[in-house]
Amino acid sequence: MAQLLAPGVRLAGFYFIGTTPKGPPFGIERDELDVLLTSNFELIEDREVSDSIPVFAGRERWLTWRRR
């Protein structure tokens, strides 16, 4: 994503936090996501999602990252 986005551009979306033995949904541990993104992106928003469908409930976050 860093190669596709110019500095200052935002990357935003729903992230399914936590690994799953098989998917979908396919999740990622939060620390792994941070390792993947923090060298090129700054986290500017992290919100809990309260209206998820049952399969995502309690593990979905709305995250917004800004390209450095």
NORFEN-V153192 format. One record per backbone hydrogen bond with DSSP energy under -0.5 kcal/mol. NH is the residue of the N-H (numbers start at 1). CO is the residue of the C=O. E is the energy in kcal/mol with one decimal. If there is no record, write none. Layout:
NH:CO:E / NH:CO:E
This chain:
4:1:-0.7 / 5:1:-1.8 / 8:67:-2.9 / 9:6:-2.0 / 11:65:-3.0 / 12:10:-0.5 / 13:63:-1.9 / 15:61:-3.0 / 17:15:-0.8 / 17:59:-3.4 / 18:28:-2.3 / 27:25:-0.6 / 28:16:-1.8 / 33:29:-2.1 / 34:30:-2.4 / 35:31:-2.0 / 36:32:-2.1 / 37:33:-1.9 / 38:34:-2.9 / 40:37:-1.7 / 41:37:-2.3 / 42:66:-2.7 / 44:64:-2.9 / 45:64:-1.5 / 47:62:-2.7 / 49:60:-1.4 / 50:48:-0.6 / 56:53:-1.9 / 57:53:-1.1 / 59:56:-2.3 / 60:56:-0.6 / 61:15:-2.3 / 62:47:-2.8 / 63:13:-2.4 / 63:61:-0.7 / 64:45:-2.3 / 65:11:-2.9 / 66:42:-2.7 / 67:9:-3.1 / 68:40:-3.1
